[in-house]
Amino acid sequence: MNFHILTTVSAAAALCLSIPQAQATREEAQFLRTVAEQYMLAQFRDQGDGSRIEVQAAGLDERRDYGGKCEGYLTAQLQGSRITRSSQVKISCKKPGHAFEVIVPVSVRRLIPSVTAARNLARSEIISADMLRETYVDDRTNSQAAVNDVRALTGVRLKRAIKEGEQIKSGDFCMVCRGDQVNLEAQTPYLSVKTKGEALSDGNLNDQVQVRNLKTRKVVTGFVTGAGSVKIAL
């Protein structure tokens, strides 16, 4: 994950923060970490896809004297030409008599909207909306096969166990599962007939499956239209 730097800002001006002379170096170190984090966040524009950026500065030596208050003289600058997952911010105080520089390592993650299991889910369990959680996941660990629509997952049956916090992928469930009773709709240009059937194969949305009509015992082929629903064209 590489990001081009957008701008260089004065951290003190952006945050309007300062450290009183009497405060301990622990507070000074925390202040500098906050400066680095806020500086890094200021480098990103809204991507328009619902994603967000998370940054976390590493710990600094709390025994070091960082010079106390540096209001009006503090600046921050990215080390290197691009922002990466492991970046560094150089914070400089140019106050006469109290000048210093410190390098603050900052981790950067891009989080994207996703749907995950709200609890451990068992194999063959039928998913309801309260079993799911809308959250954010690291784009580095995001699965391209994950289904991120709560409505699309509601009513499906799991084909394997899912751990709490895990994404649910298209191969982890079936909207129509072999052996399940399904709603079978036969449709013509002039007539629609609904009955019950037994699924003879697994399928998800728009998949072709075979179903045995429970009344006629005839095996027909149709397309999955939703959880527990199959439509055939006559």
Rosetta silent file (secondary structure, phi, psi, omega in degrees, C-alpha in Angstrom):
SEQUENCE: MNFHILTTVSAAAALCLSIPQAQATREEAQFLRTVAEQYMLAQFRDQGDGSRIEVQAAGLDERRDYGGKCEGYLTAQLQGSRITRSSQVKISCKKPGHAFEVIVPVSVRRLIPSVTAARNLARSEIISADMLRETYVDDRTNSQAAVNDVRALTGVRLKRAIKEGEQIKSGDFCMVCRGDQVNLEAQTPYLSVKTKGEALSDGNLNDQVQVRNLKTRKVVTGFVTGAGSVKIAL
SCORE:     score description
SCORE:     0.000 S_00000001
   1 L     0.000  109.371  178.256    0.000    0.000    0.000 S_00000001
   2 L  -115.882  140.152  179.085    1.700    3.182   -1.209 S_00000001
   3 E  -128.734  134.259  175.000    0.299    6.686   -0.906 S_00000001
   4 E   -79.046  138.424  178.690    1.662    9.838   -2.510 S_00000001
   5 L   -66.817  139.623 -176.998    2.159   12.693   -0.088 S_00000001
   6 L   -97.806  -39.001 -174.923   -0.355   15.505   -0.576 S_00000001
   7 L  -163.202  162.602  171.469    1.043   18.372    1.444 S_00000001
   8 L  -112.389  127.128 -175.448    3.400   19.455    4.233 S_00000001
   9 L  -122.730  158.536  171.093    1.703   21.203    7.139 S_00000001
  10 L   -80.566  115.298 -176.297    2.728   22.905   10.319 S_00000001
  11 H   -63.408  -38.891 -179.290    1.681   20.465   13.014 S_00000001
  12 H   -65.003  -40.600 -179.976    1.436   23.152   15.660 S_00000001
  13 H   -68.894  -37.747 -177.817   -0.803   25.297   13.481 S_00000001
  14 H   -70.051  -35.354 -173.793   -2.984   22.358   12.490 S_00000001
  15 H  -100.093  -22.301 -176.179   -3.465   21.099   16.051 S_00000001
  16 L    54.215   42.378 -178.876   -3.184   24.281   18.095 S_00000001
  17 L  -116.336  152.472  175.171   -1.525   22.176   20.800 S_00000001
  18 L  -154.257  163.834 -178.945    1.414   22.910   23.064 S_00000001
  19 L  -112.421  119.513  175.990    3.141   21.473   26.105 S_00000001
  20 L   -62.030  150.974 -176.679    3.464   23.631   29.244 S_00000001
  21 L   -57.305  -35.064 -171.174    6.975   23.876   30.655 S_00000001
  22 L   -80.068  -12.516 -177.278    6.034   22.143   33.905 S_00000001
  23 L   -72.286  152.114 -177.232    4.654   18.968   32.323 S_00000001
  24 L   -75.145  164.974 -178.928    6.719   15.793   32.418 S_00000001
  25 H   -65.000  -21.633  176.503    8.451   14.309   29.399 S_00000001
  26 H   -60.746  -45.635  178.239    5.764   11.586   29.301 S_00000001
  27 H   -67.273  -35.373  177.644    3.183   14.173   28.258 S_00000001
  28 H   -64.493  -43.618  179.314    5.670   15.698   25.816 S_00000001
  29 H   -62.984  -42.672  178.618    6.260   12.304   24.205 S_00000001
  30 H   -64.406  -39.450  178.194    2.516   11.677   23.913 S_00000001
  31 H   -59.586  -45.265 -178.685    2.042   15.135   22.422 S_00000001
  32 H   -66.282  -36.203  175.186    4.658   14.443   19.742 S_00000001
  33 H   -62.743  -41.848  178.685    3.018   11.105   18.912 S_00000001
  34 H   -64.401  -40.775  176.631   -0.295   12.922   18.481 S_00000001
  35 H   -58.044  -47.361 -179.052    1.357   15.514   16.233 S_00000001
  36 H   -62.051  -42.486 -179.376    2.761   12.743   14.035 S_00000001
  37 H   -65.925  -45.316 -178.918   -0.608   10.955   13.817 S_00000001
  38 H   -68.086  -36.516  175.567   -2.580   14.089   13.002 S_00000001
  39 H   -60.280  -46.164 -177.330    0.002   15.155   10.433 S_00000001
  40 H   -65.034  -42.079  178.491   -0.238   11.777    8.712 S_00000001
  41 H   -61.214  -32.432 -178.611   -4.048   11.809    8.674 S_00000001
  42 L   -69.125  -10.893 -178.159   -3.940   15.249    7.048 S_00000001
  43 L   -83.666   -6.635 -173.072   -2.192   13.736    4.022 S_00000001
  44 L  -110.197  137.539  171.015   -5.231   11.776    2.837 S_00000001
  45 L   -93.948  158.808  174.976   -8.228   12.869    0.826 S_00000001
  46 L   -62.538  124.509 -177.608  -11.626   11.183    1.060 S_00000001
  47 L   -78.803  -14.256  178.790  -11.506    8.210   -1.323 S_00000001
  48 L    75.744    9.425 -179.146  -15.282    8.268   -1.830 S_00000001
  49 L  -116.435   13.155  179.931  -15.579    4.508   -1.260 S_00000001
  50 L    82.382   -2.306 -179.738  -16.402    4.523    2.443 S_00000001
  51 L   -76.416  163.325  177.002  -12.867    3.532    3.432 S_00000001
  52 E  -141.096  159.509 -178.767  -10.978    5.211    6.237 S_00000001
  53 E  -105.995  134.102  176.617   -7.362    5.588    7.269 S_00000001
  54 E  -118.238  128.248  178.918   -6.054    4.467   10.647 S_00000001
  55 E  -125.442  149.059  178.102   -2.662    5.642   11.888 S_00000001
  56 E  -146.059  120.903  179.139   -0.739    4.819   15.049 S_00000001
  57 E   -82.001  144.404  177.436    2.523    6.355   16.166 S_00000001
  58 L   -73.997  163.795  179.235    5.097    4.191   17.921 S_00000001
  59 L   -67.744  148.787  176.205    6.179    4.913   21.470 S_00000001
  60 L  -113.041  160.467  179.174    8.848    7.521   22.167 S_00000001
  61 L   -65.165  111.536 -177.373   11.467    7.632   24.917 S_00000001
  62 L   -80.421   -2.278  177.286    9.600    9.158   27.868 S_00000001
  63 L   -91.518  -11.300 -176.198   12.879    9.881   29.694 S_00000001
  64 L   -79.680  141.127  173.680   14.029   12.326   27.041 S_00000001
  65 L   -85.439  112.154 -176.982   13.676   16.075   27.552 S_00000001
  66 L   -92.001   10.664  172.595   11.873   17.263   24.421 S_00000001
  67 L    93.455    0.686  177.519   12.312   20.949   25.179 S_00000001
  68 L    70.429 -145.630 -175.160    8.916   21.718   26.648 S_00000001
  69 L   -63.958  132.256 -178.943    6.613   24.223   25.002 S_00000001
  70 L  -135.641   33.976 -176.366    7.336   24.800   21.301 S_00000001
  71 L   -62.461  129.368  178.599    4.248   26.719   20.206 S_00000001
  72 L    88.029   -7.707 -177.401    4.732   28.473   16.886 S_00000001
  73 L  -123.655    1.782 -172.917    7.996   26.693   16.110 S_00000001
  74 E   -96.466  130.083  176.647    6.893   23.077   15.616 S_00000001
  75 E  -132.836  158.148  178.071    6.675   21.507   12.133 S_00000001
  76 E  -129.900  145.171 -177.969    6.189   17.979   10.821 S_00000001
  77 E  -148.966  138.220  177.490    7.438   16.432    7.586 S_00000001
  78 E   -68.982  136.883  172.931    7.219   13.002    5.998 S_00000001
  79 L   -89.148  115.129 -176.286   10.502   11.128    5.691 S_00000001
  80 L   104.313  171.146 -174.334   10.625    9.799    2.126 S_00000001
  81 L   -92.355  -14.459 -177.385    8.610   10.582   -0.985 S_00000001
  82 E  -137.499  150.116  174.222    5.655    8.265   -0.356 S_00000001
  83 E   -84.333  129.349  176.135    3.488    7.150    2.524 S_00000001
  84 L  -123.091 -179.262  179.803    3.716    3.413    3.167 S_00000001
  85 L   -62.286  -30.141  176.662    2.343    1.115    5.860 S_00000001
  86 E  -120.048   94.402 -176.649    5.473    1.806    7.914 S_00000001
  87 E  -110.687  172.225  177.126    6.263    5.501    7.566 S_00000001
  88 E  -133.705  139.851  177.388    8.289    8.029    9.528 S_00000001
  89 E  -117.753  126.678  175.698    7.483   11.624   10.442 S_00000001
  90 E   -93.447  120.747  177.686   10.217   14.099   11.336 S_00000001
  91 E  -106.399  127.131 -176.625    9.049   16.623   13.925 S_00000001
  92 E  -121.979  136.143  171.382   11.216   19.707   14.304 S_00000001
  93 E  -112.391  118.629 -176.934   11.216   22.456   16.916 S_00000001
  94 L  -106.062   22.059  179.268   13.064   25.534   15.701 S_00000001
  95 L   -69.031  128.168  179.907   12.582   27.638   18.827 S_00000001
  96 L   -55.021  129.355  179.051   15.808   29.501   19.625 S_00000001
  97 L    85.494  -12.441 -179.147   17.560   27.854   22.542 S_00000001
  98 L  -134.478   26.075 -175.991   15.235   24.826   22.512 S_00000001
  99 L   -68.062  140.238  174.131   15.679   23.415   18.997 S_00000001
 100 E  -157.952  162.903  172.742   15.295   19.668   18.547 S_00000001
 101 E  -133.468  144.957  177.077   14.311   17.028   15.988 S_00000001
 102 E  -143.067  138.494  177.015   12.678   13.656   16.578 S_00000001
 103 E   -98.968  124.629 -178.145   11.731   10.854   14.164 S_00000001
 104 E  -113.775  114.107  174.102    8.385    9.214   14.945 S_00000001
 105 E   -68.844  136.176 -179.279    7.565    5.843   13.277 S_00000001
 106 E  -133.323  127.069  174.363    3.890    5.700   12.238 S_00000001
 107 E   -89.345  142.120 -176.500    1.953    2.660   11.019 S_00000001
 108 E  -127.512  129.180  176.997   -0.733    3.331    8.399 S_00000001
 109 E  -130.256  140.961  172.150   -3.678    1.085    7.544 S_00000001
 110 E  -100.869  122.820 -178.815   -6.519    1.491    5.064 S_00000001
 111 E  -107.893  136.549 -178.627   -9.756    0.047    6.402 S_00000001
 112 E  -119.785  150.520 -179.711  -12.685   -0.800    4.143 S_00000001
 113 E   -63.030  141.360 -179.944  -16.364   -1.442    5.007 S_00000001
 114 E  -155.163  170.746  174.403  -17.221   -5.097    5.412 S_00000001
 115 E  -118.187  129.140  179.311  -19.650   -7.550    6.997 S_00000001
 116 E  -130.301  168.376  178.233  -18.315  -10.087    9.503 S_00000001
 117 E   -71.057  132.294  179.920  -19.754  -12.681   11.873 S_00000001
 118 L   -79.514  -15.028  177.889  -20.962  -11.135   15.143 S_00000001
 119 L  -156.210  174.569  174.747  -20.292  -14.449   16.947 S_00000001
 120 L   -65.100  131.465 -178.657  -19.017  -17.934   16.207 S_00000001
 121 E  -116.509  136.516 -176.183  -21.346  -19.544   13.657 S_00000001
 122 L   -89.176  154.687  173.801  -21.772  -23.282   13.251 S_00000001
 123 L   -58.466  139.022 -179.657  -21.824  -25.298   10.054 S_00000001
 124 L    77.333   -0.935  177.447  -25.396  -25.684    8.675 S_00000001
 125 L   -71.892  141.289  176.999  -26.603  -22.681   10.692 S_00000001
 126 E   -91.719  125.773 -172.909  -29.037  -20.413    8.876 S_00000001
 127 L   -78.498  134.531  169.677  -27.870  -16.804    9.049 S_00000001
 128 L  -117.362  164.676 -173.597  -30.083  -14.045   10.406 S_00000001
 129 H   -59.768  -33.167 -177.712  -29.263  -10.337   10.421 S_00000001
 130 H   -73.301   -7.726  176.223  -28.398  -10.302   14.147 S_00000001
 131 H   -87.243   -3.797 -175.062  -25.593  -12.807   13.488 S_00000001
 132 E  -115.287  155.832  178.777  -23.777  -10.262   11.333 S_00000001
 133 E  -135.377  129.837  174.212  -21.856   -7.075   12.083 S_00000001
 134 E   -85.917  121.844 -172.528  -21.104   -4.195    9.729 S_00000001
 135 E  -148.494 -164.019  177.330  -17.534   -3.165   10.455 S_00000001
 136 E  -124.341  143.332  176.422  -14.169   -2.298    8.856 S_00000001
 137 E  -128.995  154.732  177.653  -11.351   -4.646    7.888 S_00000001
 138 E   -63.782  130.419 -178.347   -7.766   -4.051    6.804 S_00000001
 139 L   -63.854  -19.559  178.446   -7.621   -3.944    3.004 S_00000001
 140 L   -72.532  -29.574 -178.931   -4.517   -6.153    3.199 S_00000001
 141 L  -104.525   -2.768 -179.889   -6.518   -9.007    4.778 S_00000001
 142 L   -64.474  136.852  177.036   -9.791   -8.345    2.953 S_00000001
 143 L   -93.304  129.204  178.377  -11.054  -11.251    0.847 S_00000001
 144 L   -65.819  -19.415 -179.983  -12.229  -10.360   -2.646 S_00000001
 145 L   -89.580   -1.033 -178.021  -14.750  -13.209   -2.328 S_00000001
 146 E   -66.773  142.037  175.644  -16.329  -11.732    0.822 S_00000001
 147 L   -98.260  120.766 -172.960  -20.041  -10.892    0.673 S_00000001
 148 L  -113.784   28.231  177.716  -20.626   -7.475    2.214 S_00000001
 149 L  -120.136  112.484 -178.377  -24.400   -7.177    1.894 S_00000001
 150 H   -57.929  -40.355 -178.403  -26.357   -8.156    5.010 S_00000001
 151 H   -63.770  -36.803  179.983  -29.525   -8.698    2.956 S_00000001
 152 H   -69.541  -24.870 -178.368  -27.749  -11.089    0.597 S_00000001
 153 H   -92.271  -19.367 -177.286  -26.542  -13.182    3.551 S_00000001
 154 L   -68.806  124.896  178.270  -29.798  -13.280    5.496 S_00000001
 155 L    94.675   -5.729 -179.639  -31.476  -16.674    5.226 S_00000001
 156 L   -83.789  159.840  179.293  -28.539  -18.565    3.703 S_00000001
 157 E  -106.186  134.649 -178.802  -27.154  -21.786    5.181 S_00000001
 158 E   -78.140  139.714  177.561  -23.494  -22.076    6.122 S_00000001
 159 L   -97.910   -7.849  175.521  -21.414  -24.846    4.574 S_00000001
 160 L  -152.590  163.981  178.221  -18.634  -24.457    7.132 S_00000001
 161 L   -71.866  143.847  179.628  -18.108  -22.949   10.591 S_00000001
 162 E  -122.888  131.766  178.928  -17.292  -19.230   10.729 S_00000001
 163 L   -83.766  153.566  176.687  -15.388  -17.598   13.593 S_00000001
 164 L   -55.596  133.688  179.340  -16.456  -14.329   15.200 S_00000001
 165 L    86.328   -4.577 -178.536  -15.023  -11.379   13.259 S_00000001
 166 L   -87.463  142.943  173.620  -14.433  -13.464   10.115 S_00000001
 167 E   -71.275  152.653  178.891  -15.701  -12.398    6.710 S_00000001
 168 L  -107.946  119.144 -174.966  -18.206  -14.694    4.987 S_00000001
 169 E   -96.417  162.607 -174.994  -17.190  -15.620    1.450 S_00000001
 170 H   -59.448  -29.317  179.703  -19.370  -16.735   -1.445 S_00000001
 171 H   -84.817   -0.588 -176.549  -18.155  -20.327   -1.129 S_00000001
 172 H   -89.144   -7.021 -174.219  -19.029  -20.512    2.579 S_00000001
 173 E  -147.903  169.062  172.593  -22.794  -20.745    2.142 S_00000001
 174 E  -135.380  134.548  174.398  -25.612  -21.775   -0.142 S_00000001
 175 L   -73.767  -35.174  171.951  -28.864  -19.921   -0.746 S_00000001
 176 E  -124.232  124.305 -175.571  -30.311  -23.213   -1.884 S_00000001
 177 L  -117.444  143.513 -179.418  -28.748  -26.308   -0.328 S_00000001
 178 L   -53.985  129.619  179.565  -29.020  -29.915   -1.375 S_00000001
 179 L    93.071  -14.757  179.346  -31.793  -31.675    0.555 S_00000001
 180 L   -76.885  148.594  170.421  -33.528  -28.450    1.598 S_00000001
 181 E   -81.002  132.978 -176.629  -37.164  -27.790    0.856 S_00000001
 182 E  -128.074  161.193  172.435  -37.417  -24.743   -1.404 S_00000001
 183 E   -83.701  120.902 -176.648  -40.066  -22.528   -2.905 S_00000001
 184 E  -110.362  123.346 -179.972  -40.392  -23.505   -6.545 S_00000001
 185 E  -118.128  122.549  174.990  -41.962  -21.078   -9.004 S_00000001
 186 E  -103.664  128.372 -172.469  -42.815  -22.084  -12.552 S_00000001
 187 E  -129.598  135.609  171.636  -43.468  -19.137  -14.810 S_00000001
 188 L  -120.756  171.960  177.493  -44.834  -18.688  -18.322 S_00000001
 189 L   -59.622  -19.222 -174.481  -45.620  -15.441  -20.117 S_00000001
 190 L  -120.163   -9.098 -171.664  -49.243  -15.828  -18.952 S_00000001
 191 L  -150.090  144.344  175.582  -49.129  -17.852  -15.735 S_00000001
 192 E  -127.992  123.592 -179.480  -47.129  -18.275  -12.525 S_00000001
 193 E  -118.888  130.922 -179.516  -47.450  -21.453  -10.448 S_00000001
 194 E  -115.742  138.385  178.889  -45.841  -21.857   -7.017 S_00000001
 195 E  -152.714 -173.753  179.136  -45.199  -25.130   -5.218 S_00000001
 196 E  -107.310  148.081  178.571  -42.646  -26.844   -2.987 S_00000001
 197 E  -143.375  168.035  175.988  -39.584  -28.737   -4.120 S_00000001
 198 E  -112.629  122.101 -179.202  -36.499  -30.514   -2.815 S_00000001
 199 E   -69.167  132.911  178.839  -33.140  -29.128   -3.900 S_00000001
 200 L  -103.736    0.205  177.330  -30.892  -31.768   -5.444 S_00000001
 201 L  -155.946  162.304  177.739  -27.809  -29.517   -5.598 S_00000001
 202 L   -83.088  153.310  175.344  -26.344  -26.451   -3.922 S_00000001
 203 E  -167.127  155.109  173.027  -26.559  -23.001   -5.464 S_00000001
 204 L  -116.971 -172.791 -171.885  -26.317  -19.287   -4.866 S_00000001
 205 L   -51.515  127.546  177.946  -27.922  -16.343   -6.613 S_00000001
 206 L    72.535    0.396  175.833  -28.493  -17.011  -10.355 S_00000001
 207 L   -71.750  149.999  176.123  -26.887  -20.464  -10.136 S_00000001
 208 E   -89.403  129.407 -178.621  -28.598  -23.280  -12.017 S_00000001
 209 E  -135.094  160.003  174.080  -29.836  -26.090   -9.749 S_00000001
 210 E  -100.957  139.971 -177.466  -31.953  -29.206  -10.008 S_00000001
 211 E  -136.029  137.766  174.772  -35.115  -29.484   -7.928 S_00000001
 212 E   -96.442  121.142  176.547  -37.592  -32.340   -7.446 S_00000001
 213 E   -65.443  121.646 -175.104  -41.227  -31.162   -7.442 S_00000001
 214 L   -70.499  -18.063  178.381  -42.701  -32.622   -4.230 S_00000001
 215 L   -88.175  -50.010 -174.880  -46.134  -33.026   -5.839 S_00000001
 216 L   -93.039  -14.779 -175.674  -45.276  -34.515   -9.235 S_00000001
 217 L    66.315    8.412  179.434  -41.856  -35.987   -8.226 S_00000001
 218 L   -78.731  139.731  177.291  -40.555  -34.611  -11.509 S_00000001
 219 E   -92.289  125.987 -179.067  -37.003  -33.268  -11.537 S_00000001
 220 E  -124.509  163.235  177.725  -36.710  -29.801  -13.079 S_00000001
 221 E  -113.686  132.554 -179.891  -33.885  -27.329  -13.603 S_00000001
 222 E  -144.446 -173.518 -178.620  -34.176  -23.729  -12.452 S_00000001
 223 E  -120.424  137.667  179.984  -32.237  -20.699  -11.283 S_00000001
 224 E   -69.187  126.662  179.730  -31.751  -19.540   -7.702 S_00000001
 225 E  -110.591   -7.856  179.950  -33.545  -16.236   -7.114 S_00000001
 226 E   171.885 -176.431 -179.497  -32.939  -15.903   -3.380 S_00000001
 227 L   -62.863  116.368  177.589  -32.586  -17.829   -0.116 S_00000001
 228 L    73.447   19.172 -177.578  -34.727  -20.968   -0.514 S_00000001
 229 E  -131.026  135.165  178.969  -36.246  -19.876   -3.831 S_00000001
 230 E  -134.692  138.332  178.749  -35.899  -21.327   -7.352 S_00000001
 231 E  -120.089  136.777  175.292  -37.619  -20.229  -10.545 S_00000001
 232 E  -120.599  150.216  177.799  -38.071  -22.314  -13.683 S_00000001
 233 E  -105.799  128.818  179.816  -39.255  -21.153  -17.090 S_00000001
 234 L   -96.942    0.000    0.000  -41.821  -23.279  -18.898 S_00000001
